[in-house]
Amino acid sequence: MISTCSPVNDNLVELLIFIDCLKRASARRVTIVTPYFGYGRQDRKDKGRVPITAKLVANLITAAKADRVLAIDLHAAQIQGFFDLPVDHLSATPVFFDYFHSIRDRLGDLCLVSPDVGNVKVAEGFANLLGAIWPLSTSGASPAPRSSRSTSSAR
């Protein structure tokens, strides 16, 4: 298991070296277990001449001859399709839900937010599970973000 967290480049190169080392040592299978996929947020082109670095990292792991990737909470599910090898995408949501559900009554009013537009559905789903609210906001379009109860069907 190796995470490609900060320093991302150092850890990514170390991962590629580990894969190469294991293959040269005649490992029959190499499964990468990564709790954090570095460059995972660079998964699409939002403007011209921007790299899709998540795809490049997937290509590097594939070229190093890994056999399988087990990833936890990828930034976007589409990253699975960047690999030319099997990917198991696991979610940590059940672990977090069990914990927060066990202390829910001590939390009082709860508001869940998403770090970016790509994870709004995740934040909304988690808010629904915990009976929390989640704010709806656009990038600075209004000074006061709208707020909605997660049980509301009108969005």
Number of C-alpha atoms within 10 A of each C-alpha: 9 15 18 20 16 11 10 14 13 11 16 22 14 14 20 19 13 17 24 19 13 16 16 9 9 9 11 8 13 16 15 20 17 20 19 17 23 22 20 19 16 18 19 16 11 10 7 6 7 10 14 17 17 22 20 16 19 22 16 16 24 19 13 17 18 21 17 19 21 16 19 17 15 19 18 14 11 11 20 20 12 18 20 14 16 14 19 12 15 12 13 10 14 10 10 12 15 11 11 14 15 10 11 16 9 9 9 9 10 12 17 19 17 16 9 10 10 12 14 17 11 14 22 22 17 21 20 17 13 17 17 21 22 23 18 15 16 11 9 8 8 9 9 9 13 11 13 16 17 23 13 9 7 7 8
